[in-house]
């Protein structure tokens, strides 16, 4: 664990049980209690992306699309971030990027370990705001909805082409908090990242039913 301090690692260990509990609560609400594993990683990430697809059709979204959120991203800006990061799967696993993969024989971290390490790492970062200063014209809800469906289709086409060895036998990227991640760990992280932003988007929309 050369990419995190010993202080962060102790927090990770303390948070694994809490992260597991939170995940089981969410899965229980969807009547689908199961561990996130190599066998489920592909459908899990597609399920997370599909939840965003469904959210695009929620009532009142158009009215809240560019509504100011203080120092936070607007919904439009947060969706733009989520689009870039989600399409990153297609870029990381595509043929041009495979030259940057590095073989590894270390076991992939579990979903819970990835989430706990990521959250602990976030706590070590200096306070920042998500306020984005962009000179470009915001994209419309219709434009981003179309882009999201295209991203979903690209990920759906990509995942069946990935072998289990592709996911577990290579590091595909060096994450700024997680360090080098295997293909499987990247799927775990994307699943968590997508649900994290879905919750944020619902709060900003004022449509959080939790």
Order of alpha helices (4+ residues) and beta strands (2+ residues): alpha-alpha-alpha-alpha-beta-alpha-alpha-alpha-beta-beta-alpha
